[in-house]
Amino acid sequence: MWKLGAGVVWRAAYARAVRSAFATVPFYRERWALDGREDPVLVPGRTGTNGGAVPLAEAVHKSVDLVPLAGGASRGEPARGLGRVLRMAREPGPGSLVVLLGPDGLRPPADLPKGVRGCVADPDAPSAPVLREVTVRLERGHRVLAVGDDKAITTFTGDHRVEAVPHRELDSLDGGPYGVLHDPVLGYLGALGGCGRWHLDWPHVYARPTAGGLAFTLLRQASPRFVDVIPAGGVHGEIAPCPRHGTPVVLA
């Protein structure tokens, strides 16, 4: 059962995102005007392919057209949403250090809780300042969380005091015990909760099943706009309320 009002609020936010994208974003204006979409239907009689959802790879190929007419960024942010999903996965406390592992050019997370410091590191060749910061935090009794794929976390450090928060893409969800749902383009979409279910960051992310696979919408990202995009090549599954929390979880 949905948490009181959560399903209604979530659905309303999604409908607003769809109508806004149709009105202001060239990619969706053209696609939905010609082919249509459903739930909600925008052009009577046209329900579209996969209900209007589109493979993420196809949308990214036309990234310039994902920018609203008023302008904005044209590149996705891989670290988007990390601070929010960490609260579900392995919440860092004051004084903690979050090390985001990835390639050069990755930006540090900007939405971490107050009192938590974040940095980025190349797992194969972490810089001396990052390693020094990790050592200092651990010696002071603070927590250090390493976020990235399994190989990156293993390569980065063998210190058992560093807490692993592994990436899981939509096609590789498992039973944890820890993990964050990540897409290289869309950013962080959810996390494995203490209840053992993959919770969406539902105030910011909407998802629905389509014939082409689960489609995701970033509800609050101004640009580029991702609305009803199908990541990971198309993974079929369901979105249902968590029996314990009443908020959306992914069943894939």
C-alpha distance (Angstrom), angle and dihedral (degrees) to the residues before:
residue distance angle dihedral
M1 . . .
W2 3.79 . .
K3 3.78 119.6 .
L4 3.80 108.2 -102.2
G5 3.80 107.7 -72.3
A6 3.82 95.2 -11.3
G7 3.79 96.5 110.4
V8 3.81 93.1 47.3
V9 3.81 93.9 47.5
W10 3.81 91.8 46.0
R11 3.78 93.4 50.0
A12 3.82 92.6 47.0
A13 3.81 91.5 51.8
Y14 3.80 89.8 51.6
A15 3.82 93.0 49.9
R16 3.82 89.6 51.7
A17 3.81 90.9 50.1
V18 3.82 91.4 51.1
R19 3.80 94.6 49.1
S20 3.80 92.2 44.5
A21 3.81 91.6 50.7
F22 3.80 91.4 49.1
A23 3.80 91.1 50.5
T24 3.80 99.8 43.3
V25 3.83 113.8 17.8
P26 3.84 117.9 78.2
F27 3.81 96.0 -148.4
Y28 3.80 94.2 57.2
R29 3.81 95.6 35.7
E30 3.79 90.8 59.8
R31 3.78 98.7 37.3
W32 3.79 98.5 47.0
A33 3.80 94.7 39.5
L34 3.82 90.9 56.1
D35 3.80 102.8 32.7
G36 3.78 102.2 20.0
R37 3.78 131.1 -147.0
E38 3.78 140.5 -133.4
D39 3.78 138.9 -132.6
P40 3.01 87.6 58.6
V41 3.81 105.3 24.0
L42 3.81 110.6 -151.4
V43 3.81 101.4 178.0
P44 3.83 112.9 41.1
G45 3.79 112.1 -117.8
R46 3.80 95.2 15.6
T47 3.79 116.9 97.5
G48 3.80 99.0 164.5
T49 3.78 135.8 -144.6
N50 3.81 111.8 -52.2
G51 3.79 87.6 0.5
G52 3.79 90.4 -64.8
A53 3.80 96.2 -51.7
V54 3.80 118.3 134.0
P55 3.82 133.2 -158.0
L56 3.79 109.4 -97.4
A57 3.81 91.2 -129.7
E58 3.80 90.2 58.7
A59 3.80 92.5 49.8
V60 3.81 92.5 48.5
H61 3.81 89.6 51.3
K62 3.82 86.3 64.0
S63 3.79 96.1 39.3
V64 3.81 94.3 145.9
D65 3.81 89.1 62.2
L66 3.82 91.1 54.2
V67 3.81 89.3 70.0
P68 3.83 113.4 96.2
L69 3.79 118.4 -114.9
A70 3.81 88.9 -106.1
G71 3.82 89.7 61.1
G72 3.78 135.3 -114.4
A73 3.79 144.8 148.7
S74 3.80 118.3 -30.1
R75 3.80 98.4 -162.3
G76 3.78 126.8 77.2
E77 3.79 121.2 -124.9
P78 3.84 113.2 -125.7
A79 3.83 92.1 -163.6
R80 3.82 94.1 52.2
G81 3.79 111.9 132.6
L82 3.81 98.9 7.6
G83 3.79 94.9 127.6
R84 3.79 92.4 53.2
V85 3.80 97.3 47.9
L86 3.81 92.8 45.2
R87 3.80 87.5 64.3
M88 3.80 87.0 63.2
A89 3.80 98.5 38.5
R90 3.80 107.3 39.2
E91 3.77 110.8 -21.7
P92 3.81 113.7 -141.8
G93 3.79 117.0 -138.5
P94 3.81 129.9 -145.2
G95 3.79 111.6 -59.4
S96 3.80 93.4 24.8
L97 3.80 123.1 136.1
V98 3.81 120.6 -141.3
V99 3.81 113.7 -159.6
L100 3.79 113.0 -163.3
L101 3.80 109.5 -156.8
G102 3.77 120.2 -148.7
P103 3.79 149.0 99.9
D104 3.78 128.1 -47.5
G105 3.79 112.9 -73.6
L106 3.80 95.3 39.4
R107 3.79 110.2 136.7
P108 3.81 121.7 -133.1
P109 3.81 115.3 -104.6
A110 3.80 110.7 -90.5
D111 3.80 101.4 -166.9
L112 3.80 104.3 59.7
P113 3.82 119.3 138.1
K114 3.79 118.4 -89.0
G115 3.78 112.2 -79.6
V116 3.81 93.9 23.3
R117 3.80 118.5 112.5
G118 3.79 123.0 -149.9
C119 3.78 133.6 -163.2
V120 3.80 139.4 164.0
A121 3.78 128.2 -123.7
D122 3.77 139.6 -177.2
P123 3.82 101.2 -123.5
D124 3.81 92.1 -148.2
A125 3.80 94.5 51.0
P126 3.81 112.3 14.0
S127 3.78 113.4 -172.1
A128 3.78 122.0 -108.5
P129 3.84 92.9 -114.1
V130 3.81 91.3 54.9
L131 3.80 93.2 48.8
R132 3.79 90.3 46.7
E133 3.81 91.0 50.9
V134 3.81 91.1 49.9
T135 3.80 91.1 51.3
V136 3.81 93.5 47.6
R137 3.80 93.4 49.2
L138 3.79 93.1 49.1
E139 3.81 93.2 46.6
R140 3.80 89.3 52.9
G141 3.79 90.7 53.0
H142 3.79 95.8 -108.5
R143 3.79 124.0 136.6
V144 3.80 124.1 -104.5
L145 3.81 118.7 -160.3
A146 3.81 121.6 -165.2
V147 3.82 114.0 -156.5
G148 3.80 121.6 -166.5
D149 3.77 143.6 78.8
D150 3.80 120.3 -40.8
K151 3.79 95.2 -100.3
A152 3.80 93.0 48.8
I153 3.80 92.9 50.4
T154 3.81 92.7 48.8
T155 3.81 91.9 46.9
F156 3.79 94.8 46.7
T157 3.78 99.2 60.4
G158 3.76 143.3 -11.9
D159 3.81 93.1 -158.0
H160 3.80 106.2 123.0
R161 3.81 90.2 -150.5
V162 3.81 91.0 69.6
E163 3.81 107.6 92.1
A164 3.80 115.8 -135.2
V165 3.80 121.7 -136.1
P166 3.81 104.1 -179.6
H167 3.78 125.8 -156.5
R168 3.77 117.0 -119.5
E169 3.78 121.2 -171.2
L170 3.77 120.5 -150.4
D171 3.80 92.9 -95.3
S172 3.82 94.4 51.0
L173 3.81 106.3 48.2
D174 3.79 113.6 149.5
G175 3.78 141.3 168.7
G176 3.78 97.3 -84.5
P177 2.98 122.2 176.9
Y178 3.82 80.0 -142.4
G179 3.77 133.9 9.5
V180 3.79 147.7 131.0
L181 3.80 125.7 -134.9
H182 3.79 105.6 -123.1
D183 3.77 138.6 174.5
P184 3.83 119.9 -170.0
V185 3.82 91.2 -131.8
L186 3.80 104.8 30.8
G187 3.80 96.7 40.1
Y188 3.80 123.6 -143.8
L189 3.79 114.5 -4.5
G190 3.79 103.4 173.1
A191 3.78 146.0 -41.2
L192 3.77 144.3 -121.1
G193 3.78 105.2 -92.8
G194 3.77 129.0 -148.7
C195 3.80 87.5 -99.7
G196 3.81 89.5 66.7
R197 3.82 94.8 -111.3
W198 3.79 129.9 115.3
H199 3.79 104.8 -112.0
L200 3.78 122.5 -161.6
D201 3.79 121.5 -133.4
W202 3.78 82.5 -116.0
P203 3.83 100.9 -179.9
H204 3.82 86.5 61.0
V205 3.82 105.3 23.9
Y206 3.80 130.9 53.3
A207 3.80 124.6 -169.7
R208 3.78 135.2 -177.3
P209 3.81 136.4 173.1
T210 3.81 118.3 -106.7
A211 3.79 134.7 173.2
G212 3.81 87.9 -97.5
G213 3.80 95.8 49.6
L214 3.78 137.4 -84.9
A215 3.82 111.1 -24.8
F216 3.80 122.8 -153.5
T217 3.80 133.9 -155.1
L218 3.80 126.4 -165.3
L219 3.78 100.5 -140.5
R220 3.80 100.0 -164.9
Q221 3.80 106.4 28.7
A222 3.79 109.0 114.1
S223 3.82 97.3 -163.3
P224 2.94 140.1 45.2
R225 3.80 90.8 24.1
F226 3.79 117.6 -141.3
V227 3.80 111.1 -170.5
D228 3.81 122.2 165.6
V229 3.80 95.8 -12.6
I230 3.81 121.0 161.8
P231 3.84 112.5 -138.6
A232 3.81 132.2 -166.6
G233 3.79 93.6 33.4
G234 3.80 92.4 -66.5
V235 3.80 122.4 -47.6
H236 3.78 118.1 -163.6
G237 3.77 118.8 -139.8
E238 3.77 145.8 113.2
I239 3.78 138.0 -91.0
A240 3.79 113.1 -141.6
P241 3.80 139.2 159.6
C242 3.79 115.4 -92.0
P243 3.82 108.1 -110.3
R244 3.81 89.9 -136.8
H245 3.81 103.3 38.2
G246 3.81 104.7 23.0
T247 3.82 93.8 -134.0
P248 3.84 128.1 114.0
V249 3.79 121.2 -71.7
V250 3.81 131.3 179.9
L251 3.79 118.3 -118.6
A252 3.80 104.4 -170.3
